[in-house]
Amino acid sequence: MILAVDTSLGTAVALIDADGALRSEANTTDPLGHAEVIGDLLVQALDAAGPGEVTHVVAGMGPGPFTGLRIGIAAARTFALGRGVPVIAVPSHHAAALTALGTGSGPFAIVTDARRREVAITVFDGTDADGIPHVSADTVLVPAVEADAHLDGIRRIDVAALSAADLARVGARAHAAGRVLAGEEPLYLRHPDVVLPGAPKRVGL
């Protein structure tokens, strides 16, 4: 079985067979509280999947908020380390694109909330020879009010919840083709709000 974990939007967990058939999934659309629910969702999905060994773990790498992404990626890596299986990194928008395929023709844009009145946009156009959604324009961060102008007529698909099952399917296809879709660093698009303090001021005597 292949386990997928994503916290780029809500929190989503799923397990699929090697052929892509769904075994189980558990999720919440709440964009906050990832740390509070990720453990329970993993237990639910694993229990519902029934017997079988997890051979790979797919981690959704964003785009998404700094803290939320780190929780999901850490959970995926920790589970994989405990089971001694590899982690497959997949950009989260690829899962949304796979879900959206078949809803229309021609290029389309996956649009997700990036907070601070901004959206993250990736443009796709069909799939490649390996069945993986083809990126025709890399992910960018755009003010929400400027999104339509930026897309300039490209079909827009706003996504509020992500399918971990489709994330797993993209990861499985990438692994079968020997491809790497994402590096080890998450796709934050924006630096975290927390800033390290500067050196303390010297106080004269």
C-alpha positions in Angstrom: 0.0 0.0 0.0 1.0 3.6 -0.5 0.2 6.2 2.2 -0.2 9.8 1.4 -0.3 12.8 3.8 -1.0 16.4 2.9 -1.6 19.5 5.1 -1.4 22.2 2.5 -5.0 23.1 2.9 -6.9 21.0 5.4 -5.4 17.7 6.7 -5.8 14.7 4.4 -4.6 11.1 4.7 -5.2 8.2 2.3 -4.0 4.7 1.4 -4.1 3.2 -2.1 -3.0 -0.1 -3.6 -0.1 -0.3 -6.0 -2.6 -0.2 -8.9 -4.2 3.1 -7.6 -7.3 1.6 -6.0 -8.4 3.4 -2.9 -8.1 1.5 0.3 -9.1 4.3 2.8 -9.0 8.0 3.4 -9.6 10.4 6.3 -9.6 14.1 6.2 -10.7 17.4 7.6 -11.1 20.7 5.7 -10.2 22.8 8.7 -7.1 24.8 7.6 -5.9 25.0 11.2 -5.2 22.5 13.9 -3.2 20.1 11.8 -1.1 18.9 14.7 -4.2 18.1 16.8 -5.8 15.8 14.1 -3.0 14.3 12.0 -2.4 11.4 14.4 -6.1 10.4 14.7 -6.5 10.6 10.9 -3.5 8.4 10.4 -5.0 5.8 12.8 -8.4 6.0 11.1 -7.0 5.5 7.6 -4.7 2.7 8.6 -7.5 0.9 10.5 -9.9 1.3 7.6 -7.4 0.1 5.0 -7.2 -3.4 6.5 -4.2 -5.7 6.3 -1.2 -4.9 4.2 2.2 -3.3 4.4 2.9 0.3 3.5 5.7 0.3 1.0 6.0 4.1 0.3 4.8 7.3 1.9 3.9 10.3 -0.3 4.3 13.7 1.3 2.4 16.8 -0.1 5.0 19.5 -0.4 2.8 22.5 -0.9 2.3 25.3 -1.7 0.9 26.1 1.7 1.4 27.9 4.9 4.7 27.4 6.7 3.4 25.7 9.9 0.8 23.5 8.3 3.1 22.1 5.7 5.8 21.3 8.2 3.4 19.3 10.3 2.2 17.1 7.4 5.7 16.6 6.0 7.1 15.8 9.4 4.3 13.2 10.0 5.0 11.6 6.6 8.7 11.4 7.2 8.4 10.1 10.7 6.0 7.3 9.7 8.3 6.4 6.8 11.4 6.3 9.1 9.5 4.1 11.6 8.6 1.6 8.9 11.8 1.8 7.0 10.2 2.9 3.7 11.0 5.7 1.3 9.2 9.1 1.1 8.0 10.4 -2.3 7.7 14.2 -2.4 4.9 15.5 -4.6 3.7 19.2 -5.1 0.2 19.4 -3.6 -1.2 21.1 -6.7 -0.5 18.0 -8.7 -3.0 16.1 -6.7 -5.7 18.8 -7.3 -4.8 18.7 -11.0 -5.3 15.0 -11.2 -8.7 15.3 -9.5 -9.6 18.1 -12.0 -8.7 16.2 -15.1 -11.7 15.3 -17.2 -13.7 18.3 -16.1 -12.9 20.2 -19.2 -10.4 20.6 -22.1 -7.4 22.7 -22.5 -5.1 24.4 -19.9 -6.5 25.0 -16.5 -5.2 26.6 -13.3 -5.3 25.2 -9.8 -5.9 28.1 -7.4 -5.6 27.7 -3.6 -5.9 30.2 -0.8 -2.4 31.4 0.4 -3.9 33.7 3.1 -3.1 37.4 3.4 -5.5 38.0 0.4 -3.2 36.1 -1.9 -3.6 32.9 -3.9 -1.2 30.3 -5.2 -1.6 29.4 -8.8 -0.2 26.5 -11.0 -1.2 26.1 -14.6 -1.6 22.5 -16.0 -2.3 21.2 -19.4 -3.3 17.5 -19.6 -0.9 14.7 -18.5 2.4 13.6 -19.7 3.4 10.1 -20.9 3.6 8.9 -17.3 0.1 10.0 -16.5 1.3 12.9 -14.3 -0.4 16.3 -14.7 1.8 18.4 -16.9 2.8 21.8 -15.5 2.7 24.5 -18.2 3.3 27.4 -15.8 5.1 27.1 -12.4 3.4 27.9 -9.1 3.3 31.6 -8.3 1.8 33.7 -5.5 -0.6 36.4 -6.7 -2.9 38.9 -4.9 -6.4 37.4 -5.0 -7.9 40.4 -6.7 -5.4 40.1 -9.5 -5.8 36.3 -10.1 -8.2 36.5 -13.0 -6.1 39.1 -14.8 -3.0 37.0 -14.2 -4.7 34.0 -15.7 -5.9 35.9 -18.7 -8.7 33.6 -19.7 -7.2 30.3 -18.5 -9.9 28.1 -16.9 -9.7 28.6 -13.2 -10.4 25.8 -10.6 -10.5 27.0 -7.0 -9.6 24.2 -4.6 -10.5 24.2 -0.9 -9.8 20.5 -0.1 -7.2 18.2 -1.5 -7.5 14.5 -2.3 -4.7 12.5 -0.5 -5.7 9.6 -2.7 -4.9 11.5 -5.9 -1.7 12.7 -4.2 -0.8 9.0 -3.6 -1.6 8.2 -7.3 0.7 10.9 -8.6 3.4 9.8 -6.2 3.0 6.2 -7.4 3.2 7.2 -11.0 6.3 9.3 -10.4 8.0 6.4 -8.5 7.2 3.9 -11.3 8.7 6.3 -13.9 11.8 7.0 -11.8 11.0 10.7 -11.6 11.5 13.3 -8.9 8.7 15.9 -8.8 9.8 17.9 -5.8 12.9 18.4 -3.7 13.1 18.0 0.1 12.3 21.6 0.8 8.5 22.5 1.1 7.1 25.0 -1.4 6.2 27.8 1.1 6.2 30.7 -1.4 6.4 33.0 1.6 8.7 33.2 4.5 7.3 32.4 8.0 6.0 35.2 10.1 8.3 34.4 13.0 11.6 36.4 12.8 14.6 35.6 14.8 15.5 38.4 17.2 18.6 40.5 16.6 21.5 40.7 18.9 20.7 42.2 22.3 21.5 45.9 22.6 24.5 46.7 24.6 23.8 48.7 27.8 26.4 51.1 28.8 27.5 51.4 32.5 
